[in-house]
Amino acid sequence: MIPVATEWVVVNTVRSLMQMVLGKRLPITAGTLELAGVSGPVRISRDALGVAYVNADSDTDAWFGLGFAHGQDRAFQLESIPLSIAWSQLKLATTVVDTLEIRPE
């Protein structure tokens, strides 16, 4: 089992590398946002590994906060899917060109 301190270093290293590659697309985890759709305060806190904890006055607001945190966590996946598809298409096109032996003149 990996010690928690080591996991924290690994997670932060990966996070830093992803931020260098993707820019500022990581979720906002500090500060205050005012959003429509909630009837009271919703607090979303994260532990050292980035796990979200939602506290709210009502179940509806808690579900809203959970959905918001989930959306933040899934943003990377949603942005990486088109890149993955483009990479697959490139590999397929390269395979077709190699199979048909199409060469530029």
C-alpha positions as a printed Julia matrix, in Angstrom:
105×3 Matrix{Float64}:
   0.0    0.0     0.0
   1.3    3.46   -0.95
   1.52   5.92    1.96
  -0.92   8.84    1.8
   1.91  11.4     1.57
   3.32   9.6    -1.48
  -0.16   9.44   -3.08
  -0.52  13.18   -2.5
   2.82  13.87   -4.24
   1.87  11.61   -7.17
  -1.57  13.21   -7.54
  -0.16  16.73   -7.42
   2.62  15.84   -9.87
   0.1   14.4   -12.33
  -2.15  17.42  -11.8
   0.75  19.8   -12.51
   1.71  17.91  -15.67
  -1.9   17.94  -16.9
  -2.1   21.67  -16.2
   1.05  22.26  -18.26
  -0.42  20.23  -21.14
  -4.02  21.46  -20.98
  -3.56  24.94  -19.56
  -5.99  26.33  -17.0
  -8.77  23.8   -17.65
  -8.65  22.27  -14.19
 -11.68  22.76  -11.93
 -12.03  25.8    -9.7
 -11.57  24.44   -6.18
 -11.18  27.68   -4.21
 -13.33  30.77   -3.85
 -17.04  31.46   -4.01
 -19.45  31.18   -6.92
 -23.01  32.46   -7.05
 -25.16  30.2    -9.22
 -28.84  30.09  -10.05
 -30.68  26.95   -9.06
 -29.86  26.67   -5.35
 -32.03  27.88   -2.49
 -29.3   28.05    0.16
 -25.56  27.86    0.65
 -23.75  24.8    -0.72
 -20.2   24.08    0.37
 -18.02  21.79   -1.74
 -14.71  20.93   -0.12
 -12.03  18.56   -1.35
  -9.49  16.52    0.56
  -5.8   16.2    -0.35
  -6.6   13.64   -3.07
  -9.33  15.78   -4.64
 -12.34  13.82   -3.35
 -15.35  16.16   -3.16
 -17.51  16.52   -0.03
 -20.82  18.38   -0.36
 -22.61  20.12    2.54
 -25.97  21.83    2.02
 -29.14  22.77    3.93
 -31.47  20.75    1.7
 -31.28  17.52   -0.29
 -32.02  19.39   -3.51
 -29.1   21.76   -2.96
 -26.84  18.84   -2.01
 -27.71  17.05   -5.26
 -27.01  20.27   -7.16
 -23.61  20.55   -5.47
 -22.84  16.9    -6.18
 -23.7   17.4    -9.86
 -21.55  20.52   -9.99
 -18.56  18.7    -8.47
 -19.13  15.74  -10.79
 -19.2   18.08  -13.79
 -15.9   19.62  -12.71
 -14.31  16.2   -12.38
 -15.64  14.97  -15.73
 -14.6   18.05  -17.73
 -11.18  16.55  -18.5
 -12.78  13.37  -19.8
 -15.18  15.3   -21.99
 -12.32  17.36  -23.43
 -10.11  14.32  -24.0
 -12.7   12.27  -25.93
 -12.41  14.32  -29.17
  -8.61  14.11  -28.9
  -8.84  10.33  -28.53
 -11.17  10.07  -31.53
  -8.86  12.22  -33.66
  -5.88  10.06  -32.66
  -7.79   6.88  -33.57
  -8.74   8.35  -36.96
  -5.13   9.29  -37.61
  -3.96   5.77  -36.8
  -6.68   4.31  -39.06
  -5.75   6.64  -41.93
  -2.08   5.74  -41.54
  -2.93   2.03  -41.63
  -5.05   2.47  -44.78
  -2.27   4.44  -46.5
   0.29   1.76  -45.59
  -2.04  -1.06  -46.74
  -2.82   0.56  -50.09
   0.81   1.58  -50.48
  -0.17   5.14  -51.36
   2.95   7.24  -51.57
   3.33  10.9   -52.45
   5.04  11.53  -55.77
